[in-house]
Amino acid sequence: MSLVSLLLTLLPIFIILAMLMLWKKPADVSGIIGWIAISLIALFAFETSIEVILRSTAAGIIRSFSVSLIVAMSLLQMAYMEKTGALRRIIIFIKTIARENRAVQIMMINIGFGTLMVAVGATPVSLLPPILVAMGYSTYVAIALPAIGYDALCTYALLGAPIVVFVDVANGFLGRGNEITLSDAGRVFFMFLPVVSTMIGVSMLWIVGKWTALKEGWLPCLISGIVIGLVSYVTNRYDNLVVLTGVLCGLAVILAMIIYLKASGRKLIDKSLLSAEELAYEKRYPLWRALSPWLILVVLIVALNVPQDAFNYLYRELRLPINGLTANGAPLETRALWQAYTWIFASVIFSIPIIRPSRAQLKDSLRVWGKRAPRPVFSAAIFFAIGEIMNMSGFSMATKTFAVPSMVKVLADYSAQYFSDAYGAVVAYIGLFGGFVTGSEASTVAMFGKYTLTTARNLNMDSYGMILLMAGLAFGGGLASVISPAKLQNAAASIDKLGAENQVIRTAFVFSLLLTSVTSLFVLLFLKLRLG
């Protein structure tokens, strides 16, 4: 194990970082340059054949489907709802909520509604900024709050895509007979949620009004954190409910804030600031009709996951594997009829008789989707491919073994040697770095998951320790959402304020470091409790 191998392994990662930070290139361009760099290094420095590189790239792209195809289908759904007027109706409704209590409004919209929406495939950084501006929030606040609001449950975004990716990565690493379940992972992951989600609420209040907002809003913030903790405790004990954690926590926070408002004697709905045009549109377009794609999606997901027999069949039995593609011969289990992307698409189709779009609206929806989707879908996929090449570098097709240690093993061996038992203190920062580079928690897990698991094995950790380190990595990756250039630019673009995101990044960077530090402390604490 040479220092040269380590530096060559790190070089593509720093190239991607330089592309993002120094040359301000978008994630898809940075990703393809990173893929070229890592392929060349694998080919010339790690004795990896072109066949293994191409197989690994294809396998990585297929493994990304639980994220990339969800991104594709959610963008289709959002374009469809935008062009049919459904989204406008929903925005009008949200503008009327909890106008007398800003703290409740923030918790309900940015944590409750934001978490719920990202759980079913919508994008809060696109959806919420125009709403917040219309409600009287500043540009700075309208960009910052949606980016940070759903971070605590980012692991359960896109119907639990990051935790599903982790379980797949872990089971590929652990091998047959040692597999972990979604609930095995969930029972560890959920432990971070109450404190981190409460701190995110505190961060949002500080952004809005510093000490004054904290003084007025500490109780709704605390209630939100407690509710998330209680709901996630239940959902993460059952395999079939793990992927519903974001949906149920979002709904529970909204319900808790409604109860709090009623108990404090405040109005839930206030239409006084709606324009005459908005009031007319509200009467003309029923809310249930506008919400129908999301309502159908939630009903479908609940129907397919809550009944244990349905979940077992779709998740455990009907795996729909793709065989013969990976370099080592391992099947790629797609679970296409369980994955959220199938049912997001189905929710659009099933809502057509309800929304009754015109042919022109459908055509516009497809046109907008075709314009928006390719680059973020590619961005999601390319980092999975990079992670797969790192995992399989050094693999020989002739002997079906590793001719030289892979990039992942080089990283893991150095990490175990250098950090030793302190690795738990840095794993969340590795996740933060990964989330910043890839723009996605799931991509972070795919890119650095096997490295973290290998390091944990080198440190002689059991499966609990491995999952705990992966939880730290995943939460760090999720917390990078608030400093992700792509997400903040998306939020700024949605209110035509490109450039304003630079002001947000400076403040958000402090909060992301603080929250990542808390995550690291929790990793160390839970490891100590386990070992002690």
C-alpha positions as CSV (number, residue, x, y, z in Angstrom):
1,M,0.0,0.0,0.0
2,S,1.8,3.1,-1.2
3,L,1.3,6.8,-0.7
4,V,1.2,7.1,-4.5
5,S,-1.9,4.8,-4.7
6,L,-3.6,7.0,-2.1
7,L,-2.9,10.2,-3.9
8,L,-4.0,8.8,-7.2
9,T,-7.2,7.6,-5.6
10,L,-7.9,11.0,-4.1
11,L,-7.0,12.9,-7.4
12,P,-10.4,12.4,-9.2
13,I,-12.3,13.5,-6.1
14,F,-10.2,16.7,-5.9
15,I,-10.6,17.2,-9.6
16,I,-14.4,17.1,-9.2
17,L,-14.2,19.5,-6.2
18,A,-12.0,21.9,-8.3
19,M,-14.5,21.8,-11.1
20,L,-17.3,22.7,-8.7
21,M,-15.5,25.3,-6.6
22,L,-12.9,26.9,-8.7
23,W,-14.3,26.7,-12.2
24,K,-18.0,26.8,-11.2
25,K,-19.0,24.0,-13.4
26,P,-22.3,22.2,-12.9
27,A,-22.6,18.8,-11.3
28,D,-23.1,16.9,-14.6
29,V,-20.0,18.4,-16.2
30,S,-17.9,17.9,-13.1
31,G,-19.2,14.3,-12.8
32,I,-18.2,13.3,-16.4
33,I,-14.7,14.9,-16.0
34,G,-14.4,12.9,-12.7
35,W,-15.5,9.7,-14.4
36,I,-12.9,10.2,-17.1
37,A,-10.2,10.9,-14.5
38,I,-11.1,7.9,-12.3
39,S,-11.3,5.6,-15.4
40,L,-7.8,6.6,-16.6
41,I,-6.3,6.1,-13.1
42,A,-8.1,2.7,-12.7
43,L,-6.8,1.7,-16.2
44,F,-3.1,2.8,-15.8
45,A,-2.5,2.7,-12.1
46,F,-4.7,-0.1,-10.7
47,E,-4.4,-2.6,-13.6
48,T,-8.1,-2.4,-14.4
49,S,-9.2,-3.5,-17.9
50,I,-11.5,-1.4,-20.1
51,E,-14.1,-4.2,-19.8
52,V,-14.2,-3.9,-16.0
53,I,-14.4,-0.1,-16.3
54,L,-17.3,-0.3,-18.8
55,R,-19.1,-3.0,-16.8
56,S,-18.7,-1.0,-13.6
57,T,-20.0,2.1,-15.3
58,A,-23.1,0.3,-16.6
59,A,-23.7,-1.4,-13.2
60,G,-23.3,2.0,-11.4
61,I,-25.9,3.6,-13.7
62,I,-28.4,0.7,-13.1
63,R,-27.7,0.9,-9.4
64,S,-28.6,4.6,-9.6
65,F,-32.1,3.9,-10.8
66,S,-33.5,4.2,-7.3
67,V,-32.3,7.8,-7.4
68,S,-31.9,8.9,-11.0
69,L,-35.2,7.5,-12.3
70,I,-37.0,9.0,-9.2
71,V,-35.5,12.3,-10.2
72,A,-36.7,11.8,-13.7
73,M,-40.2,10.9,-12.7
74,S,-40.6,13.5,-10.0
75,L,-39.5,16.2,-12.6
76,L,-42.2,14.8,-14.9
77,Q,-44.8,15.0,-12.2
78,M,-43.8,18.6,-11.3
79,A,-43.8,19.7,-14.9
80,Y,-47.3,18.1,-15.3
81,M,-48.7,19.8,-12.2
82,E,-47.2,23.1,-13.2
83,K,-48.6,23.2,-16.7
84,T,-52.0,21.9,-15.7
85,G,-52.4,24.7,-13.0
86,A,-52.4,22.2,-10.1
87,L,-49.2,23.6,-8.7
88,R,-50.5,27.2,-8.8
89,R,-53.6,26.1,-6.8
90,I,-51.5,24.4,-4.2
91,I,-49.3,27.5,-3.8
92,I,-52.3,29.7,-3.3
93,F,-53.5,27.4,-0.5
94,I,-50.1,27.3,1.3
95,K,-49.9,31.1,1.3
96,T,-52.9,31.2,3.6
97,I,-51.5,28.9,6.3
98,A,-50.6,30.0,9.9
99,R,-50.0,33.7,9.0
100,E,-50.3,34.8,12.7
101,N,-47.5,32.6,13.9
102,R,-44.3,32.6,11.9
103,A,-42.6,29.9,13.9
104,V,-45.5,27.5,13.3
105,Q,-45.6,28.5,9.7
106,I,-41.9,27.7,9.3
107,M,-42.1,24.3,11.0
108,M,-45.3,23.4,9.1
109,I,-44.2,24.5,5.7
110,N,-40.4,23.9,5.6
111,I,-40.1,20.8,7.9
112,G,-43.6,19.3,7.7
113,F,-44.6,20.0,4.1
114,G,-41.0,20.1,2.8
115,T,-40.2,16.7,4.3
116,L,-43.5,15.3,3.0
117,M,-42.9,16.6,-0.5
118,V,-39.3,15.5,-0.8
119,A,-40.4,12.1,0.5
120,V,-42.8,11.6,-2.4
121,G,-40.4,12.9,-5.0
122,A,-41.1,16.7,-5.2
123,T,-38.3,19.3,-4.8
124,P,-38.7,21.8,-2.0
125,V,-35.9,24.0,-3.3
126,S,-38.0,24.6,-6.5
127,L,-41.4,24.5,-5.0
128,L,-41.1,26.6,-1.7
129,P,-39.1,29.7,-2.5
130,P,-41.8,31.4,-4.7
131,I,-44.4,30.6,-1.9
132,L,-42.2,32.1,0.8
133,V,-41.6,35.2,-1.2
134,A,-45.3,35.6,-1.8
135,M,-45.8,35.2,2.0
136,G,-43.5,38.2,2.7
137,Y,-40.2,36.5,3.4
138,S,-37.0,38.0,2.1
139,T,-35.1,36.6,-0.9
140,Y,-32.3,35.4,1.5
141,V,-34.8,33.5,3.8
142,A,-36.8,32.1,0.8
143,I,-33.6,30.5,-0.5
144,A,-32.2,29.3,2.8
145,L,-35.2,27.7,4.5
146,P,-36.3,25.2,1.8
147,A,-32.6,24.0,1.5
148,I,-32.2,23.3,5.2
149,G,-35.8,22.5,6.3
150,Y,-35.9,18.8,5.1
151,D,-32.3,18.0,5.9
152,A,-32.9,16.0,9.0
153,L,-35.0,13.5,7.1
154,C,-33.0,13.7,3.8
155,T,-32.1,10.0,4.4
156,Y,-35.8,9.3,3.8
157,A,-36.2,11.5,0.8
158,L,-37.5,10.0,-2.5
159,L,-39.3,7.4,-0.5
160,G,-36.2,6.4,1.4
161,A,-33.9,6.1,-1.6
162,P,-30.7,6.8,0.4
163,I,-31.3,4.2,3.1
164,V,-32.4,1.7,0.3
165,V,-29.1,2.4,-1.5
166,F,-27.2,1.9,1.7
167,V,-28.9,-1.5,2.4
168,D,-28.1,-2.6,-1.1
169,V,-24.4,-1.5,-0.8
170,A,-24.1,-3.1,2.6
171,N,-25.6,-6.4,1.5
172,G,-23.3,-6.5,-1.5
173,F,-20.4,-5.9,0.9
174,L,-21.4,-8.3,3.6
175,G,-22.4,-11.2,1.3
176,R,-25.1,-13.9,1.3
177,G,-26.1,-15.0,4.8
178,N,-25.0,-11.8,6.5
179,E,-27.5,-9.4,4.9
180,I,-29.1,-6.6,6.9
181,T,-32.7,-5.4,6.5
182,L,-34.2,-2.0,6.1
183,S,-35.3,-2.0,9.7
184,D,-31.8,-3.1,10.9
185,A,-30.5,0.1,9.3
186,G,-33.5,2.2,10.3
187,R,-33.2,1.4,14.0
188,V,-29.7,3.0,14.0
189,F,-30.4,5.8,11.6
190,F,-33.5,7.1,13.4
191,M,-31.5,7.8,16.6
192,F,-30.0,10.9,15.0
193,L,-33.4,12.4,13.9
194,P,-34.8,14.0,17.1
195,V,-31.8,16.1,18.0
196,V,-30.7,17.0,14.4
197,S,-34.2,17.9,13.3
198,T,-34.7,20.1,16.4
199,M,-31.4,21.8,15.6
200,I,-32.4,22.4,12.1
201,G,-35.6,24.1,13.4
202,V,-33.4,26.3,15.6
203,S,-31.2,27.1,12.6
204,M,-34.2,28.2,10.5
205,L,-35.5,30.4,13.3
206,W,-32.1,32.0,13.6
207,I,-32.1,32.7,9.9
208,V,-35.5,34.3,10.1
209,G,-35.1,36.4,13.2
210,K,-32.2,35.4,15.4
211,W,-32.8,35.6,19.2
212,T,-36.3,37.1,18.8
213,A,-37.4,34.3,16.6
214,L,-35.9,31.7,18.9
215,K,-37.6,33.1,21.9
216,E,-41.0,33.1,20.2
217,G,-40.6,29.8,18.4
218,W,-38.6,27.4,20.6
219,L,-41.7,25.4,21.6
220,P,-43.0,24.6,18.1
221,C,-39.4,23.8,17.2
222,L,-39.1,21.4,20.1
223,I,-42.5,19.8,19.4
224,S,-41.5,19.2,15.8
225,G,-38.3,17.4,16.9
226,I,-40.1,15.3,19.4
227,V,-42.8,14.3,16.9
228,I,-40.2,13.3,14.3
229,G,-38.4,11.2,17.0
230,L,-41.6,9.4,18.0
231,V,-42.9,8.7,14.5
232,S,-39.5,7.6,13.2
233,Y,-39.0,5.3,16.2
234,V,-42.1,3.4,15.2
235,T,-41.6,3.4,11.4
236,N,-37.9,2.2,11.6
237,R,-38.8,-0.9,13.5
238,Y,-40.6,-2.4,10.5
239,D,-39.1,-3.1,7.1
240,N,-42.3,-2.1,5.3
241,L,-42.6,1.3,7.1
242,V,-39.0,2.5,6.8
243,V,-39.5,4.0,3.4
244,L,-42.6,5.8,4.7
245,T,-40.7,7.6,7.4
246,G,-40.4,10.9,5.5
247,V,-44.1,10.8,4.5
248,L,-45.4,10.0,8.0
249,C,-43.0,12.4,9.8
250,G,-44.0,15.2,7.5
251,L,-47.7,14.6,8.0
252,A,-47.2,14.2,11.8
253,V,-45.4,17.6,12.0
254,I,-48.2,19.3,10.0
255,L,-50.8,17.7,12.3
256,A,-48.9,18.7,15.5
257,M,-48.6,22.3,14.3
258,I,-52.3,22.4,13.5
259,I,-53.1,21.2,17.1
260,Y,-50.6,23.7,18.5
261,L,-52.3,26.6,16.6
262,K,-55.8,25.5,17.7
263,A,-54.6,25.2,21.3
264,S,-53.1,28.7,21.2
265,G,-56.2,30.2,19.7
266,R,-54.6,31.3,16.4
267,K,-56.1,31.0,12.9
268,L,-55.0,28.1,10.7
269,I,-56.2,29.6,7.4
270,D,-56.1,33.4,6.6
271,K,-57.1,34.4,3.1
272,S,-57.0,38.2,3.7
273,L,-53.9,38.7,1.6
274,L,-55.0,36.7,-1.4
275,S,-55.7,38.8,-4.5
276,A,-59.0,38.8,-6.3
277,E,-57.5,36.7,-9.0
278,E,-56.2,34.2,-6.6
279,L,-59.6,33.9,-4.8
280,A,-61.3,33.4,-8.1
281,Y,-58.8,30.7,-9.1
282,E,-59.3,29.0,-5.7
283,K,-63.0,28.7,-6.3
284,R,-62.5,27.5,-9.8
285,Y,-59.9,24.8,-9.1
286,P,-60.7,22.4,-6.1
287,L,-57.7,21.7,-3.9
288,W,-58.3,18.0,-3.8
289,R,-58.1,17.9,-7.6
290,A,-54.8,19.9,-7.6
291,L,-53.4,17.5,-5.0
292,S,-54.5,14.4,-6.8
293,P,-51.1,13.2,-8.1
294,W,-49.6,13.4,-4.7
295,L,-52.6,11.9,-2.9
296,I,-52.6,9.0,-5.4
297,L,-48.9,8.5,-4.9
298,V,-49.2,8.4,-1.1
299,V,-52.1,6.0,-1.3
300,L,-50.2,3.7,-3.7
301,I,-47.0,3.7,-1.7
302,V,-48.9,3.0,1.6
303,A,-50.9,0.2,-0.1
304,L,-47.8,-1.4,-1.4
305,N,-45.7,-1.1,1.8
306,V,-48.0,-1.3,4.8
307,P,-49.5,-4.8,4.1
308,Q,-46.6,-7.1,5.0
309,D,-47.4,-9.6,2.3
310,A,-47.4,-6.9,-0.4
311,F,-44.1,-5.6,0.8
312,N,-42.5,-9.0,1.1
313,Y,-43.5,-9.9,-2.4
314,L,-42.4,-6.7,-4.1
315,Y,-39.3,-6.1,-2.1
316,R,-38.0,-9.5,-1.1
317,E,-39.3,-11.9,-3.8
318,L,-39.9,-9.9,-7.0
319,R,-36.4,-8.5,-7.2
320,L,-36.3,-8.5,-11.1
321,P,-32.5,-8.8,-11.2
322,I,-30.2,-8.0,-14.2
323,N,-27.6,-10.7,-14.5
324,G,-24.3,-11.0,-16.3
325,L,-23.4,-7.3,-16.3
326,T,-21.2,-6.8,-13.3
327,A,-17.5,-7.7,-13.4
328,N,-17.8,-10.1,-10.5
329,G,-21.0,-11.7,-11.7
330,A,-23.2,-10.4,-8.9
331,P,-26.9,-9.8,-10.0
332,L,-28.2,-6.2,-10.0
333,E,-31.5,-6.3,-8.2
334,T,-33.8,-3.6,-9.6
335,R,-37.0,-4.2,-7.6
336,A,-38.6,-2.1,-10.4
337,L,-42.2,-2.8,-9.3
338,W,-41.4,-1.7,-5.7
339,Q,-39.3,1.3,-6.5
340,A,-40.9,4.8,-6.1
341,Y,-40.1,5.8,-9.7
342,T,-42.7,3.3,-11.0
343,W,-45.4,4.7,-8.8
344,I,-44.6,8.3,-9.3
345,F,-45.1,7.7,-13.0
346,A,-48.3,5.8,-12.2
347,S,-49.6,8.7,-10.1
348,V,-49.3,11.0,-13.1
349,I,-51.2,8.6,-15.3
350,F,-53.9,7.8,-12.8
351,S,-54.5,11.5,-12.1
352,I,-55.2,12.4,-15.8
353,P,-58.9,11.6,-15.6
354,I,-59.1,13.8,-12.4
355,I,-57.1,16.8,-13.6
356,R,-58.3,16.4,-17.2
357,P,-55.4,18.2,-18.9
358,S,-55.7,19.4,-22.5
359,R,-53.5,18.0,-25.2
360,A,-51.6,21.3,-25.2
361,Q,-50.9,21.0,-21.5
362,L,-49.6,17.5,-21.8
363,K,-47.4,18.5,-24.7
364,D,-46.0,21.4,-22.7
365,S,-45.5,19.2,-19.7
366,L,-43.4,16.8,-21.8
367,R,-41.5,19.7,-23.4
368,V,-40.6,21.2,-20.1
369,W,-39.7,17.8,-18.7
370,G,-37.4,17.1,-21.7
371,K,-35.7,20.3,-21.0
372,R,-35.3,20.0,-17.2
373,A,-34.7,16.3,-16.6
374,P,-31.6,15.0,-18.6
375,R,-28.9,16.9,-16.7
376,P,-30.0,16.2,-13.1
377,V,-30.8,12.6,-14.0
378,F,-27.3,12.2,-15.5
379,S,-25.7,13.9,-12.5
380,A,-27.4,11.4,-10.2
381,A,-26.2,8.4,-12.3
382,I,-22.6,9.4,-13.0
383,F,-21.6,9.5,-9.3
384,F,-22.9,6.0,-8.9
385,A,-20.7,4.9,-11.8
386,I,-17.7,6.6,-10.2
387,G,-18.4,4.8,-7.0
388,E,-18.7,1.5,-8.8
389,I,-15.3,2.0,-10.6
390,M,-13.7,2.8,-7.3
391,N,-15.1,-0.4,-5.8
392,M,-14.1,-2.6,-8.7
393,S,-10.7,-1.1,-9.6
394,G,-8.0,-3.7,-9.7
395,F,-10.4,-6.5,-10.4
396,S,-9.3,-9.1,-12.9
397,M,-11.9,-10.7,-15.2
398,A,-9.5,-13.6,-15.8
399,T,-9.1,-14.7,-12.2
400,K,-12.3,-13.2,-10.8
401,T,-10.2,-11.7,-8.0
402,F,-8.5,-8.4,-7.3
403,A,-5.1,-8.4,-8.9
404,V,-4.2,-5.3,-6.8
405,P,-6.0,-3.6,-3.9
406,S,-8.9,-1.5,-5.1
407,M,-9.2,2.3,-4.6
408,V,-11.7,1.7,-1.9
409,K,-9.4,-0.7,0.0
410,V,-6.5,1.8,-0.3
411,L,-8.7,4.6,1.2
412,A,-10.0,2.3,3.9
413,D,-6.6,1.0,4.9
414,Y,-5.2,4.4,5.2
415,S,-8.2,5.7,7.1
416,A,-8.1,2.9,9.6
417,Q,-4.4,3.3,10.1
418,Y,-4.5,7.1,10.3
419,F,-7.7,7.8,12.2
420,S,-8.0,4.5,14.1
421,D,-10.8,4.7,16.7
422,A,-11.3,8.4,15.9
423,Y,-12.7,7.5,12.5
424,G,-16.2,7.9,13.9
425,A,-15.4,11.6,14.5
426,V,-14.6,12.3,10.9
427,V,-17.1,10.1,9.0
428,A,-19.9,12.7,9.0
429,Y,-17.4,15.3,7.5
430,I,-16.6,12.8,4.8
431,G,-20.3,12.6,4.1
432,L,-20.6,16.4,4.1
433,F,-17.8,16.5,1.6
434,G,-19.4,13.8,-0.5
435,G,-22.8,15.5,-0.4
436,F,-21.2,18.8,-1.5
437,V,-19.4,17.1,-4.4
438,T,-22.3,14.9,-5.6
439,G,-25.2,17.1,-4.6
440,S,-27.1,14.0,-3.3
441,E,-27.1,11.9,-0.1
442,A,-27.8,8.7,-2.0
443,S,-24.9,9.4,-4.4
444,T,-22.7,10.0,-1.4
445,V,-23.7,6.6,0.0
446,A,-23.0,5.0,-3.4
447,M,-19.7,6.7,-3.8
448,F,-18.2,6.4,-0.3
449,G,-20.4,3.6,1.2
450,K,-18.1,0.6,0.5
451,Y,-15.1,2.7,1.6
452,T,-16.8,3.4,5.0
453,L,-17.8,-0.3,5.4
454,T,-14.3,-1.5,4.6
455,T,-12.8,1.0,7.1
456,A,-15.2,-0.3,9.7
457,R,-14.2,-3.9,9.0
458,N,-10.5,-2.9,9.3
459,L,-11.4,-1.4,12.7
460,N,-13.0,-4.8,13.7
461,M,-16.5,-3.3,14.1
462,D,-19.6,-5.4,14.2
463,S,-22.6,-4.8,12.0
464,Y,-24.0,-2.2,14.4
465,G,-20.8,-0.2,14.3
466,M,-20.8,-0.5,10.5
467,I,-24.4,0.8,10.3
468,L,-23.6,3.6,12.8
469,L,-20.7,4.8,10.7
470,M,-22.8,4.6,7.6
471,A,-25.5,6.7,9.4
472,G,-22.9,9.3,10.1
473,L,-21.8,9.3,6.5
474,A,-25.4,9.5,5.2
475,F,-26.5,12.3,7.6
476,G,-23.3,14.3,6.7
477,G,-24.2,13.9,3.0
478,G,-27.8,15.0,3.7
479,L,-26.6,18.1,5.7
480,A,-24.6,19.1,2.6
481,S,-27.9,20.0,0.9
482,V,-27.9,23.4,2.5
483,I,-24.4,24.2,0.9
484,S,-24.9,22.4,-2.3
485,P,-24.4,24.9,-5.2
486,A,-26.9,23.0,-7.4
487,K,-29.7,23.1,-4.8
488,L,-29.1,26.7,-3.8
489,Q,-28.9,27.8,-7.4
490,N,-32.1,25.9,-8.1
491,A,-33.8,27.8,-5.2
492,A,-32.5,31.2,-6.4
493,A,-33.5,30.5,-10.0
494,S,-37.1,29.6,-9.0
495,I,-37.6,33.2,-7.8
496,D,-35.4,34.8,-10.6
497,K,-32.6,35.8,-8.1
498,L,-29.6,33.9,-9.4
499,G,-26.5,35.1,-7.6
500,A,-28.4,35.6,-4.3
501,E,-27.4,32.1,-3.3
502,N,-23.8,33.2,-2.7
503,Q,-25.0,35.2,0.4
504,V,-26.8,32.1,1.7
505,I,-23.8,29.8,1.3
506,R,-21.7,31.8,3.8
507,T,-24.3,31.5,6.5
508,A,-25.4,28.0,5.6
509,F,-21.8,26.8,5.8
510,V,-21.6,27.6,9.5
511,F,-24.8,25.8,10.2
512,S,-23.8,22.7,8.1
513,L,-20.5,22.5,10.0
514,L,-22.3,22.9,13.4
515,L,-24.9,20.2,12.5
516,T,-22.2,17.9,11.1
517,S,-20.2,18.3,14.4
518,V,-23.3,17.3,16.4
519,T,-23.7,14.2,14.1
520,S,-20.1,13.3,14.7
521,L,-20.5,13.6,18.4
522,F,-23.5,11.3,18.3
523,V,-21.6,8.7,16.3
524,L,-18.8,8.7,18.9
525,L,-21.4,8.6,21.8
526,F,-23.3,5.7,20.3
527,L,-20.1,3.8,19.6
528,K,-18.9,4.4,23.2
529,L,-22.3,3.3,24.6
530,R,-22.1,0.2,22.5
531,L,-18.5,-0.7,23.3
532,G,-18.7,0.4,26.9
